[in-house]
Amino acid sequence: MEGFRPVKPHITLLKLRRPIETTVSARRFLATLGEVVILPSRSKPRFIALEAKPYSDFLSLRRALEVAVGGSLEERYIEFRPHATLYSVRLKRPSEDELEPALREAASLRGFSFEVREVHLVDTTGGEYKSLRSIKLA
């Protein structure tokens, strides 16, 4: 699909200022992908994603991470909206017709379930996703 770059599917829980060594006390849980979302908005699409549910489990994991990392946070958004990012949108102002193929492909993953069993600290410098370390959940 021209104008869209697939990214390694991921769910961003927190943005850190710098890599840190930490452990997290959190439990594994079953997650399910929900509705398609366009981020940050339909009028300025930069990413195509799917909601990640259950919200309560992702919020609990995020809060456990916040406690673990302390003052290393670099948050830009006040509202936490767990989602699995699938595509980066490369078009400046795509039309509905241009968005449709990526939205349709993303929608085909709705209802997919998976176990959240670890958290990865990922470096996204330069748009590349490089795992620096992983933390297993109980």
C-alpha positions, 0 to 999 in steps of 0.5 A: 500500500503506497503511502503507508509503512507497516510497523512492527505491531506494538502497544506503547505503554509509556515513553521514557526519556532514557533507557533504564534498568528496572523490574515490574511487578505485574501479572500476565493477561489476555488482550484482544484487539478492538476497533480501528483507530486513526491517530492522533486524529482522522484529520491528521492521520499519522498512525493506523492502529487497533484498540487494545482491550481490556483497558483495565489490565493495560492501565494496571500494567501502565501504572506498575511501570510508572511506579517502576520507572519513577521520574524517567517518564516523557509523556506527551498525551494526558489520556491513555488509549491502549492501542496496537500500532500497525501502520505509519501514514506517510501521506500528508492529507490522505483522502478516505479512498487512500486510507481505505485499504490500510483501514480494511487490512487493520480491521481484519485483525479485530477480535485477535487475542494474545497473551501479554506476558512481557514488556519490552524497552524499545528504542524508536530513534530514527523510526526504527524499533529496536528492543533493548531489553524485556521484562517478563510478567508474573 
